[in-house]
């Protein structure tokens, strides 16, 4: 059965990791003729690709998806640090990283716990799909300085906005993203301009002469980056708890458990890079215009990067974890995502949720790069 998988279909397989292990040992870097792109699977290959200045996060000929060019969604997309390259991206990345660095982990868990408890009380049970997607965005919006009501609205809008990001986004999704982006700018703009407490105020304070619209776009980016990735991390943590013999007994142990989930069953399994200039690795050349699928989840399980990589060990220290990227496009929100997840999951457990009641076998949403269980 593993031989029937591809690097794309593996994302939603029940257990893609034997297949990934085969790539690491047999084709750590190479051309996948069926998919029509290159794949990087080993830790060395993934590291080299993510650090290569010849490679871009978007096709050089299409830095913004054609369907949203000239719309509010396109304007936001074109300024996101995760979607751009070059000196402007480098400056804005420092600003975003500095702002996120002010989010105290205890405060992140506290807000996540409060929003989760509110949802459980409101609905009388644990609405897992809503919690997985809505609560992380609500938490980030509140940490950004929004009150509860606009934060709730922003969390709903961000789901429409991220629909424009995949390459297979439909015209309807792109139109909805444009409407959502315009409303998100209206919601976040006054908070950004007020320069108050919260992540949006910190963005302004960390910036030196950066364009307001670029800062506002990356304020929206703070919400969008928490959407699929944190939903997957929450879901995969609950699945791991259902399968685990030992359960974390303290908040610190739960945070360590979530960290290991992010490595062992990565919520973001792959990303892409596009050659703007020739790139060579292990004697193989990628020509301009060609794409590389960067299989982060495979690199996490590379025995050259992590000892006993297929063992789930929450007590690991110093693990090599590629889930959140590295180099210029390493995700600065890793700590926030982990502590949101710990706050959500810890509160569910406190309210009596039993992960053993989750459905088996587990099904996953049909996505090309995010591993998000259907719960």
C-alpha positions as CSV (number, residue, x, y, z in Angstrom):
1,X,0.0,0.0,0.0
2,X,2.7,2.6,0.8
3,X,4.0,2.2,-2.8
4,X,0.6,3.6,-4.0
5,X,1.2,6.9,-2.2
6,X,2.6,10.1,-3.7
7,X,4.1,13.0,-1.7
8,X,0.7,14.7,-2.0
9,X,-1.7,11.9,-1.2
10,X,0.6,10.8,1.7
11,X,-0.6,13.9,3.6
12,X,-4.0,12.4,4.3
13,X,-2.9,8.7,4.6
14,X,-3.6,6.9,7.8
15,X,0.2,6.4,8.3
16,X,2.3,8.2,5.7
17,X,5.5,7.8,7.6
18,X,6.8,4.5,6.2
19,X,6.4,6.1,2.8
20,X,8.3,9.2,3.9
21,X,11.0,7.0,5.4
22,X,11.4,5.3,2.0
23,X,11.9,8.7,0.4
24,X,14.5,9.8,3.0
25,X,16.5,6.6,2.4
26,X,15.8,6.1,-1.3
27,X,15.2,9.5,-2.9
28,X,16.3,12.2,-0.4
29,X,16.3,14.7,-3.3
30,X,15.1,14.0,-6.8
31,X,12.6,14.5,-9.6
32,X,9.1,13.1,-9.3
33,X,8.0,12.7,-12.9
34,X,4.4,11.8,-12.0
35,X,4.0,15.1,-10.1
36,X,6.2,17.0,-12.5
37,X,8.3,18.6,-9.7
38,X,11.3,18.0,-7.5
39,X,11.0,16.6,-4.0
40,X,13.2,17.2,-1.0
41,X,12.7,14.7,1.8
42,X,15.9,14.3,3.9
43,X,16.9,16.8,6.6
44,X,19.9,17.8,4.6
45,X,17.9,18.4,1.4
46,X,15.1,20.2,3.2
47,X,17.6,22.5,5.0
48,X,19.5,23.2,1.7
49,X,16.3,24.1,-0.1
50,X,14.8,26.3,2.6
51,X,18.1,28.2,2.8
52,X,18.8,28.6,-0.9
53,X,18.7,32.2,-2.1
54,X,18.0,30.9,-5.7
55,X,14.6,29.6,-4.6
56,X,11.4,31.6,-3.9
57,X,8.2,30.9,-2.0
58,X,6.1,31.9,-5.0
59,X,6.6,31.4,-8.8
60,X,8.7,34.3,-9.9
61,X,6.3,35.0,-12.8
62,X,3.3,35.1,-10.4
63,X,4.1,36.6,-7.0
64,X,0.4,37.0,-6.3
65,X,-2.2,34.5,-7.6
66,X,-3.7,35.9,-10.8
67,X,-7.3,35.6,-9.5
68,X,-6.8,38.1,-6.7
69,X,-4.5,40.6,-8.3
70,X,-6.0,44.1,-7.8
71,X,-8.3,43.0,-5.0
72,X,-8.0,43.6,-1.2
73,X,-6.9,39.9,-0.9
74,X,-4.2,40.4,-3.5
75,X,-3.0,43.6,-1.8
76,X,-2.7,41.7,1.6
77,X,-1.2,38.6,0.0
78,X,1.5,40.6,-1.8
79,X,2.8,42.0,1.5
80,X,2.7,38.8,3.7
81,X,6.2,37.9,4.9
82,X,5.5,34.2,4.3
83,X,4.6,34.9,0.7
84,X,7.4,37.3,-0.3
85,X,11.2,37.3,-0.7
86,X,13.8,40.0,-0.7
87,X,14.9,42.9,1.5
88,X,11.4,44.1,2.3
89,X,10.4,40.7,3.4
90,X,13.6,40.5,5.6
91,X,12.7,43.8,7.3
92,X,9.1,42.9,7.8
93,X,10.0,39.4,9.1
94,X,12.1,41.1,11.8
95,X,9.2,43.3,12.7
96,X,6.7,40.3,12.9
97,X,9.2,38.2,14.9
98,X,9.8,41.1,17.4
99,X,6.0,41.6,17.8
100,X,5.3,37.9,18.4
101,X,8.2,37.7,20.8
102,X,6.2,40.0,23.2
103,X,3.4,37.4,23.5
104,X,4.0,35.7,26.9
105,X,3.4,31.9,26.7
106,X,1.3,32.0,29.9
107,X,-0.9,34.7,28.5
108,X,-1.4,32.8,25.3
109,X,-2.5,29.7,27.1
110,X,-4.7,31.7,29.4
111,X,-6.6,33.3,26.5
112,X,-6.8,30.0,24.7
113,X,-8.2,28.3,27.8
114,X,-10.8,31.1,28.3
115,X,-12.0,31.0,24.7
116,X,-12.2,27.2,24.8
117,X,-14.1,27.2,28.1
118,X,-16.5,29.8,26.7
119,X,-17.2,27.6,23.6
120,X,-17.7,24.5,25.7
121,X,-20.2,26.3,28.0
122,X,-22.0,27.9,25.1
123,X,-22.5,24.7,23.1
124,X,-22.8,22.3,26.0
125,X,-20.1,20.0,24.5
126,X,-16.8,20.1,22.8
127,X,-17.4,21.2,19.2
128,X,-14.0,20.1,18.0
129,X,-14.1,21.3,14.4
130,X,-15.1,24.8,15.6
131,X,-12.6,24.8,18.4
132,X,-9.7,23.7,16.1
133,X,-10.2,26.5,13.6
134,X,-12.0,29.3,15.4
135,X,-10.3,29.4,18.8
136,X,-6.7,29.9,17.5
137,X,-7.8,32.8,15.3
138,X,-9.9,34.3,18.1
139,X,-6.9,34.0,20.5
140,X,-4.6,35.7,18.0
141,X,-7.1,38.5,17.4
142,X,-7.5,39.1,21.1
143,X,-3.7,39.1,21.6
144,X,-3.6,41.6,18.7
145,X,-5.8,44.0,20.7
146,X,-9.3,43.2,19.5
147,X,-12.3,42.9,21.8
148,X,-14.3,39.7,22.0
149,X,-16.9,40.6,19.4
150,X,-14.6,41.8,16.6
151,X,-12.2,39.0,17.4
152,X,-15.0,36.4,16.8
153,X,-15.9,38.1,13.5
154,X,-12.2,38.2,12.5
155,X,-11.8,34.5,13.2
156,X,-14.7,33.7,10.8
157,X,-13.4,36.0,8.1
158,X,-9.9,34.6,8.2
159,X,-11.3,31.2,7.1
160,X,-12.6,32.9,3.9
161,X,-9.3,34.8,3.4
162,X,-7.0,31.7,3.6
163,X,-9.2,30.1,0.9
164,X,-7.3,32.2,-1.7
165,X,-3.9,30.8,-0.8
166,X,-3.9,27.2,-2.3
167,X,-3.0,26.9,-6.0
168,X,-6.4,25.2,-6.7
169,X,-8.5,28.0,-5.2
170,X,-11.7,28.5,-7.2
171,X,-12.9,31.9,-8.5
172,X,-15.6,31.8,-5.8
173,X,-13.1,31.3,-3.0
174,X,-10.9,34.1,-4.4
175,X,-13.9,36.4,-4.5
176,X,-14.8,35.5,-0.9
177,X,-11.2,36.2,0.1
178,X,-11.3,39.6,-1.4
179,X,-14.4,40.5,0.6
180,X,-12.9,39.0,3.8
181,X,-9.6,40.9,3.3
182,X,-11.4,44.2,3.0
183,X,-13.4,43.6,6.1
184,X,-10.3,42.4,8.1
185,X,-8.5,45.7,7.2
186,X,-11.5,47.6,8.5
187,X,-11.5,45.6,11.8
188,X,-7.8,45.6,12.4
189,X,-6.9,49.1,11.1
190,X,-8.1,51.2,14.0
191,X,-6.3,48.9,16.5
192,X,-3.1,49.2,14.5
193,X,-3.4,53.0,14.3
194,X,-4.1,53.2,18.1
195,X,-0.7,51.7,18.8
196,X,-2.2,50.2,22.0
197,X,-1.4,47.0,23.8
198,X,-1.3,43.9,21.8
199,X,0.5,42.4,18.8
200,X,-0.7,45.1,16.4
201,X,0.7,47.8,18.6
202,X,3.9,45.8,18.9
203,X,4.1,45.6,15.1
204,X,4.0,49.4,14.9
205,X,6.5,49.8,17.7
206,X,8.9,47.3,16.1
207,X,8.7,48.9,12.7
208,X,10.9,51.8,11.6
209,X,9.2,53.6,8.7
210,X,7.4,50.6,7.3
211,X,4.4,51.2,5.2
212,X,1.1,51.1,7.2
213,X,-0.6,48.8,4.6
214,X,2.2,46.3,4.8
215,X,2.0,46.3,8.6
216,X,-1.8,45.9,8.4
217,X,-1.4,43.0,5.9
218,X,0.9,41.2,8.3
219,X,-1.5,41.8,11.1
220,X,-4.0,39.8,9.0
221,X,-1.1,37.4,8.4
222,X,-0.8,36.7,12.1
223,X,-4.4,35.4,12.0
224,X,-4.0,33.5,8.7
225,X,-0.8,31.7,9.9
226,X,-2.6,30.3,12.9
227,X,-5.5,28.9,10.9
228,X,-4.7,25.5,9.2
229,X,-1.4,24.9,11.1
230,X,-2.9,25.3,14.6
231,X,-6.1,23.5,13.7
232,X,-4.0,20.5,12.6
233,X,-1.7,20.8,15.7
234,X,-4.8,20.7,18.0
235,X,-6.3,17.8,16.2
236,X,-3.1,15.8,16.0
237,X,-2.5,16.4,19.6
238,X,-5.9,14.9,20.5
239,X,-5.1,11.9,18.3
240,X,-1.7,11.4,20.0
241,X,-3.3,11.6,23.4
242,X,-5.8,8.9,22.4
243,X,-2.9,6.7,21.4
244,X,-0.5,7.5,24.2
245,X,0.0,5.3,27.2
246,X,1.1,8.1,29.4
247,X,-0.7,11.4,29.7
248,X,0.9,14.8,30.5
249,X,0.1,15.7,34.1
250,X,1.3,19.4,34.2
251,X,1.0,22.4,31.9
252,X,4.8,22.1,31.2
253,X,4.4,18.4,30.3
254,X,1.5,19.2,28.0
255,X,3.6,21.9,26.2
256,X,6.4,19.3,25.7
257,X,3.8,16.8,24.4
258,X,2.5,19.3,21.9
259,X,6.1,20.1,20.8
260,X,6.7,16.5,20.0
261,X,3.4,16.2,18.2
262,X,4.5,19.0,15.9
263,X,7.5,17.0,15.0
264,X,6.2,13.5,15.0
265,X,2.9,14.1,13.2
266,X,3.4,17.5,11.6
267,X,0.3,19.6,10.9
268,X,2.0,21.2,7.9
269,X,3.5,18.3,6.0
270,X,5.0,20.1,3.0
271,X,5.6,23.4,1.4
272,X,6.9,24.5,-2.0
273,X,9.8,26.5,-3.4
274,X,10.2,27.8,-7.0
275,X,13.5,28.3,-8.7
276,X,14.3,31.8,-9.9
277,X,17.9,30.8,-10.6
278,X,19.6,27.4,-11.2
279,X,19.8,25.4,-7.9
280,X,22.0,22.4,-7.5
281,X,21.9,19.8,-4.7
282,X,23.6,16.4,-4.5
283,X,24.8,16.8,-8.1
284,X,21.2,17.4,-9.5
285,X,20.2,20.7,-11.0
286,X,16.9,22.4,-10.7
287,X,16.3,24.9,-13.6
288,X,14.5,28.3,-13.3
289,X,10.8,27.9,-13.4
290,X,10.8,24.4,-11.8
291,X,9.2,23.7,-8.4
292,X,10.4,21.7,-5.4
293,X,8.0,20.0,-3.0
294,X,9.7,20.3,0.4
295,X,8.5,17.4,2.6
296,X,8.9,18.8,6.1
297,X,7.2,15.8,7.8
298,X,9.8,13.4,6.2
299,X,12.7,15.5,7.3
300,X,11.3,15.4,10.9
301,X,11.6,11.6,10.8
302,X,15.1,11.5,9.2
303,X,17.3,9.4,11.6
304,X,20.2,11.7,10.6
305,X,18.4,14.6,12.3
306,X,16.6,12.9,15.2
307,X,17.6,9.8,17.1
308,X,14.8,7.1,17.0
309,X,12.7,9.5,14.9
310,X,9.7,7.2,14.7
311,X,9.4,7.0,18.5
312,X,7.0,9.5,20.1
313,X,9.1,11.0,22.9
314,X,7.7,14.1,24.6
315,X,10.8,14.2,26.8
316,X,13.0,14.9,23.8
317,X,15.3,17.9,24.0
318,X,16.9,19.7,21.1
319,X,14.8,18.0,18.5
320,X,15.3,19.0,14.9
321,X,11.8,20.1,13.9
322,X,11.2,21.3,10.3
323,X,7.4,21.7,10.7
324,X,7.6,25.5,11.2
325,X,10.3,25.9,8.5
326,X,13.8,27.4,8.9
327,X,16.0,30.2,7.7
328,X,14.3,33.3,6.2
329,X,10.9,31.7,6.1
330,X,10.9,30.0,9.5
331,X,7.6,30.6,11.1
332,X,7.9,33.1,14.0
333,X,4.6,32.0,15.4
334,X,5.8,28.5,16.5
335,X,5.7,29.3,20.2
336,X,2.3,31.0,20.0
337,X,0.8,28.0,18.1
338,X,2.2,25.5,20.6
339,X,0.8,27.4,23.6
340,X,-2.6,28.0,21.9
341,X,-2.8,24.2,21.4
342,X,-1.8,23.5,25.0
343,X,-4.4,25.9,26.2
344,X,-7.2,24.4,24.1
345,X,-6.3,20.8,24.8
346,X,-5.7,21.3,28.5
347,X,-9.1,23.0,28.9
348,X,-10.8,20.2,27.0
349,X,-9.2,17.6,29.3
350,X,-10.2,19.7,32.3
351,X,-13.8,19.7,31.2
352,X,-13.8,16.0,31.0
353,X,-13.2,15.4,27.3
354,X,-11.8,11.9,26.7
355,X,-9.6,11.6,23.6
356,X,-10.2,7.8,23.6
357,X,-13.7,8.6,22.3
358,X,-12.4,10.0,19.1
359,X,-13.3,8.1,15.9
360,X,-11.1,5.4,14.6
361,X,-9.7,5.0,12.1
362,X,-8.9,8.7,11.7
363,X,-9.9,10.5,8.4
364,X,-8.1,13.6,7.3
365,X,-9.3,16.7,5.4
366,X,-8.5,16.5,1.7
367,X,-5.7,19.1,1.6
368,X,-2.4,19.1,-0.3
369,X,-0.1,20.1,2.6
370,X,-2.0,20.3,5.9
371,X,-2.7,17.2,8.0
372,X,-5.9,18.0,9.8
373,X,-8.0,15.2,11.2
374,X,-11.8,15.2,10.8
375,X,-13.1,15.2,14.4
